[in-house]
């Protein structure tokens, strides 16, 4: 994406070279689709190569000791999963299946990798969406407050708090939260998505809170919300710490602009200046960082999901890696690459909505 600001010296426009009737957005999207296809292909090559050069053998990781002592069982396993073929033949076979939408079968679950991802991704979405929404609201508010009170006690406390949040290991914070809210106070469940007293609601989206609400099972929905509380609290806290620093820096830069001083000089109320001028002008870098943070949440937080026994993409990726489950590892890698690509595309498109001076070319 090329950003062109109106009135910039030396700005280059492409209107004259663009075919008549072609919309710049269509060309931009076509280019990004081609880049995404090349990126996904590169991810398969790199992941396939790395998995096959790391120490370990999928046979040893997946078969029991008794089966390992049986040459027939070992040979049957290698033949079933194509491990008896050369690496280039294995890769071409995988690539051919991928072009038909087949991600292969998982060696650990015996199910299609695509079915596994469709099962685990909604669980991660159920964590990522509320965590990101809360982090944006809290982080933007605190960051703006710190910027407006730059150099004062409030600003110093916010900076110290953000630094502590960024320095806190996720697994340690998860254990502390679990100890305080579950063991000491008994205010929240220890982990999982539902209590053993409840059965999962009919699947519509795969997110228990939403599916239970759609089915009118409000007791199940409330139980699912309670199970969300602790992991969402941890992920929100970690994301807020990162966002606050970027929001503060972005807003401080905007506060130094002449039009902000002019707005104050005209006697506009502070809330109007903050909402109409400061917030919108400082949103472009904030949106970029927020997109990366959301992509990271969607990719799965392994330690947090493991501590809270949350069956999301992070846990699935961890189990796939320990079992050297090549189809599952490749499936997760493709999912992560696709998430980052889609999020970056969405962020690029949001730039034009936030700042009218930015155009696609």
C-alpha angles and dihedrals in degrees: 000000000000118000118209119189117209113247096015114144110251094013113163121217126194100200094111095050095045115100113254112265094016115127115221091224092060092052091047092051092047090052092049092049090054091048090049092052091051091046093051091049090051091049091055091050095048095042093046091050095046094049091052096049099047116096114267141063125246088219092059092043095052107032127073123243091257092053091046089059090056110081091196092056091048092049091047091051092050092048094047094053096036093246091136091067127085115271093248091053091048091051095047090049091051092046092051091052091045092056087058092050094258114134092183133242124303114241092210100047102023089225131111111280090228090056090049092052092048087054098047102035096067089054090054091045089054088059099037101050100054091038092054095044093050092043092052093050095045098036095048092048095047093042092052091047091052092048094049090048094043112172095009128112093267091055092048092050092049092050092049091048092049091049091051090048093051091047095051115101111233094228092052093049090047092053093047092049091047092050095048103040099033109026101031105028102020091216098133140026119265098238149310127082099269139015118256089248091069134061121218113270121247107291116252105135099001091241108116097210094053096038092050091049091049090051092047092243096139095166090057091046092052092048090051090050090052090053089051093054102082101041091043089050091054096045093045092051093050093046094046090055090056096043095049093062093050094043091050093050093046093048093047090056092051093047089062093059120109095236090060090053089046091052091053091044090056088059098248113164115259093243090055093050091048096047102038102032114015101041098046095043092050096046099086097074090036091055090051093054092042090054092053091046092051092048089052091052091048091050088063132257102239100194096044093046091047095050093048094040090239112166098221138131091281094060091043091052092048094051091045092052095048090049093045086233098174099190091049093046091050091047093052091046091053090048093051092047091049092049093053092045094050093044092050090049090051091049091051091052091048091057091071092050094049098043116028090198090070115086135176117244 
